[in-house]
Amino acid sequence: MDSKKLYDKIFAIFGLFMVFFYLGLGYILIFSPILDYIDKPLRVIIGIPLIVYGIYRAVTSYEKIKKSFFTDDDDDNE
């Protein structure tokens, strides 16, 4: 197996974990009662961009995973 292809697969999976991290952190900031000591408008101002960025990362991670795992690139001829 090509080391670059393995590297791409590892970072594609890491990107997927980061999607869940950003979406989860945004959700916790906005809706969790644990952080009631922080003003609600501040939590929403920080939480919404985290959720939007998580959605953006989900789209880019989907494309990377699709490219890394589900395409047959025969780059051995180069």
C-alpha positions as CSV (number, residue, x, y, z in Angstrom):
1,M,0.0,0.0,0.0
2,D,1.2,3.4,-0.9
3,S,2.2,5.5,2.2
4,K,0.5,8.6,0.7
5,K,-2.8,6.7,0.3
6,L,-2.6,5.4,3.8
7,Y,-1.8,9.0,5.0
8,D,-4.9,10.3,3.2
9,K,-7.1,7.6,4.7
10,I,-6.0,8.3,8.2
11,F,-6.6,12.0,7.9
12,A,-10.0,11.4,6.2
13,I,-11.0,9.4,9.3
14,F,-9.6,12.0,11.6
15,G,-11.6,14.6,9.8
16,L,-14.7,12.6,10.5
17,F,-14.0,12.6,14.2
18,M,-13.5,16.4,14.1
19,V,-16.9,16.8,12.4
20,F,-18.5,15.1,15.5
21,F,-16.3,17.2,17.8
22,Y,-17.4,20.6,16.2
23,L,-21.0,19.6,16.0
24,G,-21.1,18.3,19.5
25,L,-19.3,21.3,21.0
26,G,-21.6,23.7,19.2
27,Y,-24.7,21.7,20.4
28,I,-23.4,21.6,24.0
29,L,-22.6,25.4,24.0
30,I,-26.1,26.3,22.8
31,F,-28.3,23.8,24.6
32,S,-26.5,22.4,27.6
33,P,-27.7,23.6,31.1
34,I,-24.1,22.9,32.4
35,L,-22.9,26.2,30.9
36,D,-25.7,28.4,32.3
37,Y,-23.1,30.6,34.0
38,I,-22.1,31.9,30.5
39,D,-24.6,34.3,28.9
40,K,-26.9,32.7,26.4
41,P,-26.2,35.2,23.6
42,L,-22.5,34.6,23.9
43,R,-23.0,30.8,23.8
44,V,-25.2,31.2,20.7
45,I,-22.6,33.5,19.0
46,I,-19.9,30.9,19.5
47,G,-22.1,27.8,19.0
48,I,-23.6,28.6,15.7
49,P,-20.3,29.1,13.9
50,L,-19.1,25.8,15.4
51,I,-22.1,24.0,14.0
52,V,-21.8,25.7,10.6
53,Y,-18.1,24.8,10.5
54,G,-18.9,21.3,11.5
55,I,-21.3,21.0,8.5
56,Y,-18.6,22.4,6.2
57,R,-16.2,19.9,7.5
58,A,-18.7,17.1,7.1
59,V,-19.0,17.9,3.4
60,T,-15.3,18.1,2.8
61,S,-14.7,15.0,4.9
62,Y,-17.3,13.1,2.8
63,E,-15.5,14.1,-0.4
64,K,-12.1,13.0,1.1
65,I,-13.5,9.7,2.3
66,K,-15.1,9.0,-1.0
67,K,-11.9,9.8,-2.8
68,S,-9.6,7.9,-0.4
69,F,-11.7,4.7,0.1
70,F,-14.0,4.3,-2.9
71,T,-11.9,5.2,-6.0
72,D,-9.5,3.0,-7.7
73,D,-6.6,5.2,-8.6
74,D,-3.8,3.3,-10.4
75,D,-1.0,5.8,-9.9
76,D,1.6,3.1,-10.1
77,N,2.4,4.0,-13.7
78,E,3.7,7.4,-13.0
